């Protein structure tokens, strides 16, 4: 199987939350997120419903949040399903603890990854032209990296006998660097969310040559292990004990309220997305037609995790050692693993 190399960066410093000197309450949770339109309910949860957290942006995406979780720089991450599950699976293959578990479902709908190249790259006109070309990714292990394997699998470009990647890879960190990279020849193509890319199709900076949808719901919430109670910790008294520590459960309930506010106040959402983020009002309104957030973010559907693992195994991202049963800290319905 093709190897997916996820880097676990040892922390050179720690930013652990500290206990209050007056009470046993912890300092606010540190929640990592991608500063794109999908983050709007998080903003509303903090602005309107008192989400007690520091919202820390990670513009380079899920792969960066994986290393931040492992370096104790954040406590919770809101990121792409494939990035989290790939990291959890690779940790299992090396018999290591990834340091976090899946605890919530943030977006129910799939993600449309637009496939882009440079505006003047006339030799690249469709996905068929990408075989053997260099893919730009934000980081090794990011969603943009993982989806390159899924793309190659869908196109029939994976070699079962090969031990390397389906494309030469150029990590470029940010969306800006990716756009510049396909124009200056550092990379031939990259994949990024459709509406985030659209502004740059409209202004002629890059061109779209295809797309690929995730075969799974697109965004999940993960939390560090110390925020998830161990399996069977309540010894059967599940009616009075949560699978999640109180501070995490409270944060997820506040995010639920942010989601409901988002649904009930679409004009406020459009104004926020079009004035505070990098989207036009027209694109914000079009995106609203395509996205569905859950009414309850707590918990993860086992079937979604199983399906994602199976597809990533088929694509060569994960090996046979991946065990989806131990990836989840809270299953939908309130049961912990």
N, C-alpha and C positions, 0 to 999 in steps of 0.2 A: 504494500500500500504506500501511497505517497506520504511523505512525512510533513507534518505541519509543525514548524519550529516556533514554539511560543517561549518568549524570554521571560524568566522570572527574575526581576531585578532586585537584588538585595538592597534594603534601604540604607542610605548613609546617614539619615537622620529620621526621627520619628515625630509625628505630629499627633500623638495619641490624645484622645479626649481625656480630660481629667475630671476627677470628682470634685464637687463643690465642697468648700470647707464648712458650710453651714448645714448641708443636707447630703443625703446619699445620691441625689439626682446627678445625672451625668450632664456634661456640657452638650450643646446642640449637636445633633448628628451632622456629619459631613456627607452630603449627597452629591455624587458626581453625575453630570448629565451632558448631553450634546446640545449646544446652544442653537438649536434649529426650531422650526415651527412646532414640532412634536412636544417641545418643552413647555408650551403655553399652560397646560393644567398645573404644572409644578409652580410656575410663577403665580398663578391664581391661588393655589393652596397656601402659599406663603403670604401673599398680599391680603387676601380676604379671610383666611381661616386659621391664621396663626401657626402654620407649619414651623415647628421649632427646629430649624436646620440651617446650615450654611450651604447654599447652592453653589457648587464649584463647577465652572464650565470646562469641558474637555473637547475643544473643537476638532482634535485629531481622532476622536471617536472611542469605540469600545475597547480596542486593543490597549490604548493608553490607560483606560480605567482599570483594566485587569492588573497592570503593573502597579497602579496607585493603590488598589485594594491590598495587594500583596506587600506593598511597602508601608502600609498603615497610614496612608495619606487621605483616604476616604473610608467611610463606613458602609455606604450604600451606593450602588451604581444603577443608573437607568440607561440601558443600552440595547444593542441589537442581539436578538436571540442567538444567531449563529456564532457571534463572537464569544458570548458567555459559554455556550455549550462546547465549542471547540476548545476553549481554555480548560474547562472542567474535564473534558475527555482526555486531553493531552496530559494533564496532571495525573489522571488515573493510570495512563499508560506507563508513566515513569514512577508510579507508586509514590506520588507526592500528594500532599493536601493542597488544593488550589487556594484554600483560605476563605472561600465564600460559597454560598449556595443560592439557588434560585428560590425566591420567596414571593414573587408577584408577576402579574401580567399587566403590562402598561398599555399596549395597543393590540387590538384583536385582528386588524386587517394586515395583509401581506405588505411588504415594502417593494416599490418599483425602483429598481436600480437602473438608472439611465447609463448607457455605455457611450462614452464621449472620447473624441480625439481632437487634435488641433484644427482650427478653422481652415487652414490652408493645406491640410494633409490630404491632398487629392487622391493619393494612392490607397487611402482607407475609406471605403464607402459603405461597408456593411460588416456585420459580425463575421461573415465568411472570410474577410481579409485579415482577421486577427490571429490566425493560427501561427504560433511561434513568435508572436510579437511581444514586446515588453509591456507589462502591465504596471501602471503606477498604483501604489497603495498608500494608505496613511501610515500604517505600521504592520509589521509581521504579526499575524494573529488577529488583525482587525476584521470587521465585516467586509470591507473592500477586498481584503486578501482572501478570506474564506470563500467569498462568492466567485472569485476567479477559478477556483477548483470546480464549483458547481456549474459555471459557464462551460468550462472545458468538458465536463461530464455530459452536459446536455448536447454539446456539439460533437461528441464522439471523439474528442481529441486526447483522452486519457490513455496512456499506455500502461496496461496492467503489469508489465515487466519492468517499468521504469521506477526509480526510487527518488526522483526529483520532482520539481514543480512543473505544472503544465505550461507555464509561461516564465520567461525571465522576469524577475521582480525588482522594482525600483521603489523603495520606501521614501515617500516625500512629505510625510507628516501632516500637512494641512491641505485644505481644499484649494487655497490659493496656489500653493506649490504644485499641486496636481494639474491645475489649469495651465500654469506656466510650463510645466514639464512636457505636456503633449504638444505645446506650441514650439518649444525649443529643441525637441527631439530627445530629451532625457527619457521619456516614456512614449509609448505609442498610443495607449488608451488607458482609461481608468473608469471605474464605476462609482457613482454617487447617487443619492436619492434624487428622483426626477424633479421635484419642484425646487429643490435647492440648486439644481443645475440649470433650470429653465431660464432664469434671468440672463445667464451667460450664453445661452443659445440665441436669445432675443437680441443681445447686443453684439453678436457676431464674434465673441471671443473664442468659443469652442463650438464644435458641431456634434450633433447626436447621430449615432450610427446604429442604435439598437437599444434594447432593454431586456431585463431579466427580472422576474418576480420571485421573491422568496416563496418556497412551497410551505411556509409556516407563518404563524402570526409573528409580527416583526419586532416587537420590543418587549423585553422582560426586565424585572427588577431583581437585583441580587443584593445580598447583605453578607457582611463578614460573619464568620462562624460564631463569634461570641454574642451575636444578636439573635441567634437561633437556638432555642432550647433543644437539648439532645433528645433523640428518639426515646419514647417511653419514660421521659423524665418524671411525668406526673403519676406514673404507675397506675394508669387506668382512670384517674380522676380528671378526664379531659373536659368535663363540663365546667370546671373551675380553673383550668390552666390552659394557657395559650401556647402554641408551638413557637411563637415569637416573643422575644423580650418586650416588655411594656412600651419602651420608647420607640421601638420599630413599629409595633402594632399601631401606636398612636399616630406615627408619621404616615403610615399607609392609609389610615382612616382620613387624615387630613388631605391626602392626595385624592382620595375618593371624592371629597367635597370640592376639590379643585377641578376634577373631571366634570362633576355635575354643574359647576359654575360655567365651565367652558361650554357645555351643551346648552345651557339656558341663556347664555349671553354671547351669541355668535358675533354680534357687531363689535363687542369689546375685544373678542379674540382677533377679529380681522384688524382692528386698529393696532393692537399690540404687535401682531406679526408683521404688519406692513410699516410700522414706524420704529420698532425696536429691533427687528430682525431683518435679514437681507432678502425680503420678498416684496413684490408689488401687491397692491390691494387685489388686483384681478387674480393673481396666482394664489393668494391666501384664500379667496373665496372658492376657487376651483379645488384647492386641496381639501377644504372642509367637506366637499361632496364625496371624497374618497376615503376618509379616515373614520375609524370607529374605535373609540375607547371603551373599556369595560365599565360597567356600573360598579363592580367590585374588583379592585386591583389585587387584593390579597389572594395568594395561591396561584399555582401553575397547573395547567392541564397535563396530566401524565402522557396522554396520547400525543400532544404536540411535541413534548420532549423526545418521546420514542421515535416519532417520525423524523424529527430533525437529526437525531443520532444516526438513524438508518440511512438517510440521504447523505450525510457527511461521511459515513463509512463508504457508501457506494462511490462517492466522489473522490475518495482517497484522502480526505482531511483527517479522519479518525480511523484507528485500527479496531480490531475485534475486541480489544480489552475494555473499551468504553462501556460503562455501566450507568444507564440513565436513572436507575432506581436510587442511586446515592447522590445524584446531582441536585435534588430538590429538597429544600428545607420546609416548604409548606405546599402541599397539594391543594388543589381546589376542593372545597368541602371542609377545609380546616384541619386535615390530618397531616402530621409531620412525618418525614421519612426517618 
